[in-house]
Amino acid sequence: MNKQQKQNRPNSDLMRYAGWGTQLFVSLGLAVFIGMKIDQWARFSMPLLVWLLPFFILVVMIYQLVKDTSKKKTDNGQEEL
C-alpha cells in the first residue's frame, strides 16, 4: 500500500460508518412508521409492530455490522476471515 492509499483509508472508513449510521437511522424510522400504519390498520390493542419491526431491523443491522467488520484486510488488499 502506498502513502496516498494509507492517508485515504481513514476517510473511507469514516464515510463507510457514516453511511451505515444513516442507513440505520432511516431504516428505524421507516420501520416505526410502517409499524404504526399496520397497527392502525389491524387495530391491535397495543402497538405490537411498532416494537417488533424496529427490533428486527436492529438485529439485522447489528448482524450486518459484525459480519462486515470481522473481515481483516492484509497489506496486499486481500481479505482474510
CYANA upper distance limits for C-alpha pairs under 8 A (distance plus 0.5 A):
  1 MET  CA      5 GLN  CA      6.70
  1 MET  CA      6 LYS  CA      7.27
  1 MET  CA     75 ASP  CA      6.98
  1 MET  CA     76 ASN  CA      7.30
  2 ASN  CA      6 LYS  CA      7.00
  3 LYS  CA      7 GLN  CA      6.87
  4 GLN  CA      8 ASN  CA      6.88
  5 GLN  CA      9 ARG  CA      6.68
  6 LYS  CA     10 PRO  CA      8.23
  7 GLN  CA     11 ASN  CA      8.32
  8 ASN  CA     12 SER  CA      6.83
  9 ARG  CA     13 ASP  CA      6.68
 10 PRO  CA     14 LEU  CA      6.59
 11 ASN  CA     15 MET  CA      6.66
 12 SER  CA     16 ARG  CA      6.55
 13 ASP  CA     17 TYR  CA      6.77
 14 LEU  CA     18 ALA  CA      6.53
 15 MET  CA     19 GLY  CA      6.48
 16 ARG  CA     20 TRP  CA      6.71
 17 TYR  CA     21 GLY  CA      6.59
 18 ALA  CA     22 THR  CA      6.71
 19 GLY  CA     23 GLN  CA      6.59
 20 TRP  CA     24 LEU  CA      6.65
 21 GLY  CA     25 PHE  CA      6.68
 22 THR  CA     26 VAL  CA      6.66
 23 GLN  CA     27 SER  CA      6.44
 24 LEU  CA     28 LEU  CA      6.58
 24 LEU  CA     58 LEU  CA      8.36
 24 LEU  CA     61 MET  CA      7.59
 25 PHE  CA     29 GLY  CA      6.72
 26 VAL  CA     30 LEU  CA      6.64
 27 SER  CA     31 ALA  CA      6.55
 27 SER  CA     54 PRO  CA      8.47
 27 SER  CA     57 ILE  CA      7.52
 28 LEU  CA     32 VAL  CA      6.67
 28 LEU  CA     54 PRO  CA      5.93
 28 LEU  CA     57 ILE  CA      7.20
 28 LEU  CA     58 LEU  CA      8.26
 29 GLY  CA     33 PHE  CA      6.69
 30 LEU  CA     34 ILE  CA      6.45
 31 ALA  CA     35 GLY  CA      6.35
 31 ALA  CA     50 VAL  CA      7.82
 31 ALA  CA     53 LEU  CA      5.96
 31 ALA  CA     54 PRO  CA      5.85
 31 ALA  CA     57 ILE  CA      7.97
 32 VAL  CA     36 MET  CA      6.60
 32 VAL  CA     49 LEU  CA      8.40
 32 VAL  CA     50 VAL  CA      5.68
 32 VAL  CA     51 TRP  CA      8.11
 32 VAL  CA     53 LEU  CA      7.42
 32 VAL  CA     54 PRO  CA      6.75
 33 PHE  CA     37 LYS  CA      6.83
 33 PHE  CA     50 VAL  CA      8.16
 34 ILE  CA     38 ILE  CA      6.64
 34 ILE  CA     50 VAL  CA      8.27
 35 GLY  CA     39 ASP  CA      6.48
 35 GLY  CA     47 PRO  CA      8.45
 35 GLY  CA     48 LEU  CA      8.31
 35 GLY  CA     49 LEU  CA      5.12
 35 GLY  CA     50 VAL  CA      4.86
 35 GLY  CA     51 TRP  CA      8.19
 35 GLY  CA     53 LEU  CA      6.92
 36 MET  CA     40 GLN  CA      6.60
 36 MET  CA     47 PRO  CA      7.73
 36 MET  CA     49 LEU  CA      7.52
 36 MET  CA     50 VAL  CA      6.09
 37 LYS  CA     41 TRP  CA      6.61
 38 ILE  CA     42 ALA  CA      6.43
 38 ILE  CA     49 LEU  CA      7.75
 39 ASP  CA     43 ARG  CA      6.13
 39 ASP  CA     44 PHE  CA      6.15
 39 ASP  CA     47 PRO  CA      6.59
 39 ASP  CA     48 LEU  CA      7.44
 39 ASP  CA     49 LEU  CA      6.83
 39 ASP  CA     50 VAL  CA      7.92
 40 GLN  CA     44 PHE  CA      7.59
 44 PHE  CA     48 LEU  CA      7.70
 47 PRO  CA     51 TRP  CA      7.36
 48 LEU  CA     52 LEU  CA      6.81
 49 LEU  CA     53 LEU  CA      6.07
 50 VAL  CA     54 PRO  CA      7.44
 51 TRP  CA     55 PHE  CA      6.84
 52 LEU  CA     56 PHE  CA      6.62
 53 LEU  CA     57 ILE  CA      6.73
 54 PRO  CA     58 LEU  CA      6.62
 55 PHE  CA     59 VAL  CA      6.80
 56 PHE  CA     60 VAL  CA      6.78
 57 ILE  CA     61 MET  CA      6.54
 58 LEU  CA     62 ILE  CA      6.50
 59 VAL  CA     63 TYR  CA      6.67
 60 VAL  CA     64 GLN  CA      6.66
 61 MET  CA     65 LEU  CA      6.59
 62 ILE  CA     66 VAL  CA      6.65
 63 TYR  CA     67 LYS  CA      6.60
 64 GLN  CA     68 ASP  CA      6.57
 65 LEU  CA     69 THR  CA      6.56
 66 VAL  CA     70 SER  CA      6.40
 67 LYS  CA     71 LYS  CA      7.73
 70 SER  CA     81 LEU  CA      7.51
 71 LYS  CA     79 GLU  CA      6.70
 71 LYS  CA     80 GLU  CA      6.41
 71 LYS  CA     81 LEU  CA      5.66
 72 LYS  CA     79 GLU  CA      6.01
 72 LYS  CA     80 GLU  CA      5.62
 72 LYS  CA     81 LEU  CA      6.76
 73 LYS  CA     77 GLY  CA      6.37
 73 LYS  CA     78 GLN  CA      6.13
 73 LYS  CA     79 GLU  CA      4.86
 73 LYS  CA     80 GLU  CA      6.52
 74 THR  CA     78 GLN  CA      6.04
 74 THR  CA     79 GLU  CA      6.67
 74 THR  CA     80 GLU  CA      7.57
